[in-house]
Amino acid sequence: MIDAIVYDNGPIAPGEPAPTLFLDRDGVINARPIGPGPDGYVKAWDEFAFLPGVLDALAGVTGWRVVVVTNQRGVSRGYVPLDTVREVHRRMIEAVDSAGGRIDAVYCCPDHDGPDRKPEPGMLKLAVEDHPGIVAARSVIVGDSATDLLAGRAVGVRGVLVGPRSLRDEQEQRLRSAGTPFDTADDLPAAVDLVRRELS
């Protein structure tokens, strides 16, 4: 199952060709909760914290389509109600908008497993269906896990792996083992700087 929030009244119409930036959520947009069981998930808006520089970075990609694709297994595990996840996403979108940026769509997979959960490409495929203007050759996915970039590769999207070097080693090895090309950056602002010229 995919839970989606899609906007079609913004400056970029769904069918309009535009550079597209796919983003994972936890560890890319907001700080990833750390802990066992429920503590490893954002369970309320007051637990959601934008990572440094993210709001400014998203404000700098005006004219790009921005699509969030996020696994949220905490729903199927009974840790977080789906309505709470939707509320967090609504408030995340509002905060990005208030800071001068835009998120065109959020695709969330709350399932424990299945074809829609990354590294499977279900969410990205649905995004392409909803936004025919997405062109894989002009698109990038930014994630902090190999699963994000593997999902992107399945639909022909280039990947940028972000996060502290000490945390990227295992993910980089997994990508190399899978034969998946990738770039690296310390965080989302650095990833945006890396791909800005290619997406413009």
C-alpha positions as CSV (number, residue, x, y, z in Angstrom):
1,M,0.0,0.0,0.0
2,I,1.2,3.5,-0.8
3,D,-0.2,6.5,1.0
4,A,0.2,9.6,-1.2
5,I,-0.1,13.4,-0.9
6,V,0.1,14.9,-4.4
7,Y,-0.3,18.5,-5.4
8,D,-1.3,19.5,-8.9
9,N,-1.9,23.3,-8.5
10,G,1.6,24.5,-8.2
11,P,4.1,26.2,-10.5
12,I,5.0,22.8,-12.1
13,A,2.0,20.8,-13.5
14,P,2.2,17.0,-13.2
15,G,2.7,16.6,-16.9
16,E,5.2,19.4,-17.3
17,P,8.8,18.2,-17.9
18,A,11.0,19.4,-15.0
19,P,14.1,18.3,-13.2
20,T,13.0,16.0,-10.4
21,L,14.5,15.5,-7.0
22,F,13.4,12.4,-5.1
23,L,14.2,12.6,-1.4
24,D,14.1,10.0,1.4
25,R,12.8,11.5,4.6
26,D,14.4,10.3,7.8
27,G,18.2,11.0,7.8
28,V,17.9,13.3,4.8
29,I,15.2,15.9,5.6
30,N,14.9,15.3,9.3
31,A,17.0,13.8,12.0
32,R,16.6,10.0,12.1
33,P,15.3,8.9,15.5
34,I,17.6,6.4,17.2
35,G,16.4,3.8,19.6
36,P,14.7,0.4,20.0
37,G,11.1,-0.2,19.0
38,P,9.0,2.9,18.9
39,D,11.9,5.2,19.7
40,G,13.2,4.6,16.2
41,Y,10.3,6.4,14.6
42,V,8.9,9.9,14.5
43,K,5.6,9.5,16.4
44,A,4.5,13.2,16.6
45,W,5.3,16.5,14.9
46,D,7.2,17.7,18.0
47,E,9.6,14.8,17.4
48,F,10.3,15.9,13.8
49,A,13.5,18.1,13.5
50,F,14.7,19.4,10.2
51,L,18.4,18.7,9.7
52,P,20.7,21.8,9.4
53,G,20.5,23.6,6.1
54,V,17.6,21.5,4.7
55,L,15.0,24.3,4.6
56,D,17.4,26.7,2.8
57,A,18.5,23.9,0.4
58,L,14.9,23.2,-0.5
59,A,14.2,26.9,-1.0
60,G,17.1,26.9,-3.5
61,V,15.5,24.3,-5.8
62,T,12.6,26.4,-6.9
63,G,11.6,25.2,-10.4
64,W,12.5,21.6,-9.7
65,R,9.9,19.0,-8.9
66,V,10.5,17.7,-5.3
67,V,9.1,14.3,-4.4
68,V,9.5,12.6,-1.0
69,V,9.5,8.8,-1.0
70,T,9.6,7.3,2.5
71,N,9.3,3.9,4.1
72,Q,7.4,4.1,7.4
73,R,7.3,0.6,8.8
74,G,6.4,1.9,12.2
75,V,2.8,2.0,11.0
76,S,2.6,-1.7,10.3
77,R,4.4,-2.4,13.5
78,G,1.8,-0.5,15.5
79,Y,4.1,2.2,16.7
80,V,2.7,5.1,14.8
81,P,-0.9,5.6,13.4
82,L,-1.0,6.3,9.7
83,D,-3.1,9.5,10.5
84,T,-0.1,10.7,12.6
85,V,2.3,10.1,9.7
86,R,0.0,12.1,7.4
87,E,-0.2,15.0,9.9
88,V,3.6,15.0,10.1
89,H,3.9,15.1,6.3
90,R,1.3,17.9,6.1
91,R,3.2,20.0,8.6
92,M,6.5,19.2,6.9
93,I,5.2,20.5,3.6
94,E,3.8,23.6,5.2
95,A,7.2,24.3,6.9
96,V,9.0,23.9,3.6
97,D,6.5,26.2,1.9
98,S,6.9,28.8,4.6
99,A,10.7,28.8,4.1
100,G,10.3,29.4,0.4
101,G,10.6,25.9,-0.9
102,R,8.1,23.3,-2.2
103,I,7.4,19.6,-2.0
104,D,5.2,18.5,-4.9
105,A,4.3,15.1,-3.5
106,V,4.9,12.7,-0.6
107,Y,4.7,8.9,-1.1
108,C,4.8,6.8,2.0
109,C,4.9,3.0,2.3
110,P,3.7,1.9,5.7
111,D,3.9,-1.8,4.9
112,H,6.3,-4.2,6.7
113,D,7.3,-5.6,3.3
114,G,6.2,-5.8,-0.3
115,P,6.7,-4.3,-3.7
116,D,6.2,-0.7,-2.6
117,R,8.7,-0.6,0.1
118,K,12.2,0.5,-0.8
119,P,14.5,-1.0,-2.2
120,E,11.5,-2.0,-4.4
121,P,10.6,0.8,-6.7
122,G,6.8,0.9,-6.2
123,M,6.7,4.5,-4.8
124,L,8.9,5.9,-7.5
125,K,6.8,4.1,-10.2
126,L,3.6,5.6,-8.9
127,A,5.2,9.1,-8.8
128,V,6.1,8.7,-12.5
129,E,2.5,7.7,-13.2
130,D,1.2,10.7,-11.3
131,H,3.7,13.1,-12.8
132,P,4.3,12.2,-16.5
133,G,6.8,15.1,-16.7
134,I,9.3,13.2,-14.6
135,V,12.2,12.2,-16.8
136,A,14.5,9.6,-15.3
137,A,17.6,10.9,-17.0
138,R,17.1,14.3,-15.4
139,S,16.2,13.0,-11.9
140,V,18.1,12.2,-8.8
141,I,17.3,10.4,-5.6
142,V,19.0,11.5,-2.4
143,G,19.0,9.0,0.5
144,D,21.0,7.8,3.5
145,S,20.6,4.1,2.8
146,A,21.4,1.8,-0.1
147,T,17.7,0.9,-0.3
148,D,16.9,4.4,-1.4
149,L,19.4,4.3,-4.3
150,L,18.5,0.8,-5.3
151,A,14.9,1.9,-5.7
152,G,16.0,4.8,-7.8
153,R,18.2,2.6,-10.0
154,A,15.2,0.4,-10.8
155,V,13.6,3.3,-12.6
156,G,16.8,4.7,-14.1
157,V,17.3,7.5,-11.5
158,R,20.8,8.5,-10.4
159,G,21.6,8.3,-6.7
160,V,23.4,10.4,-4.1
161,L,24.1,8.8,-0.8
162,V,24.3,11.2,2.1
163,G,25.3,11.0,5.8
164,P,28.5,11.2,7.9
165,R,31.4,9.2,6.4
166,S,31.5,6.9,9.3
167,L,27.8,5.8,8.7
168,R,28.1,5.6,4.9
169,D,30.7,2.8,4.7
170,E,28.3,-0.1,5.0
171,Q,25.8,1.4,2.6
172,E,28.5,2.2,0.0
173,Q,29.7,-1.4,0.2
174,R,26.2,-2.7,-0.4
175,L,25.8,-0.4,-3.4
176,R,29.1,-1.5,-4.9
177,S,28.2,-5.2,-4.4
178,A,25.0,-4.5,-6.3
179,G,26.9,-2.7,-9.1
180,T,25.0,0.5,-8.5
181,P,26.7,3.7,-9.4
182,F,26.4,6.5,-6.9
183,D,27.8,9.8,-5.7
184,T,28.2,10.8,-2.0
185,A,27.6,14.0,0.0
186,D,27.7,14.9,3.7
187,D,24.0,16.1,3.7
188,L,21.1,17.3,1.6
189,P,22.5,20.8,1.1
190,A,25.7,19.3,-0.2
191,A,23.8,16.9,-2.4
192,V,21.8,19.8,-3.9
193,D,25.0,21.7,-4.6
194,L,26.4,18.6,-6.3
195,V,23.5,18.1,-8.7
196,R,22.3,21.6,-9.2
197,R,24.0,22.3,-12.5
198,E,22.9,18.9,-13.9
199,L,19.3,19.4,-13.0
200,S,19.1,23.0,-14.2
